[in-house]
Amino acid sequence: MFGRVLVQPTGSKPVPISQAIRNTSRVTLPGVIPEIDIWRVANLMLKRYGNKAKAHSDRHGEELTTSGDDAGAAVWRRITGAIEQLTNTIPPGPLH
């Protein structure tokens, strides 16, 4: 059986993550970048680089992969995915 994942909200004792999520509207997990921050960076990349934002994002990810920073590269892959979604002009289904 897997052990329980514990988090320690500021100024309190460690509690199971499921309880922490139920008890608060926002839980900060160490080392995890919130999804809203990924979308913020994607928007900033689009504002700064326009139609070259995806290429810049890909380049950041490749540089981090080459340097051995797999966690950083994973973050940039998430940002690249968000950029792709923001720039997708094809509707997900048939138009009515």
Sequence and secondary structure as in RCSB ss.txt:
>XXXX:A:sequence
MFGRVLVQPTGSKPVPISQAIRNTSRVTLPGVIPEIDIWRVANLMLKRYGNKAKAHSDRHGEELTTSGDDAGAAV
WRRITGAIEQLTNTIPPGPLH
>XXXX:A:secstr
     EE  TTS  EEHHHHHHH S    TT   HHHHHHHHHHHHHHHGGGHHHHHHHHHHHHHHTT HHHHHH
HHHHHHHHHHHH  S SS   
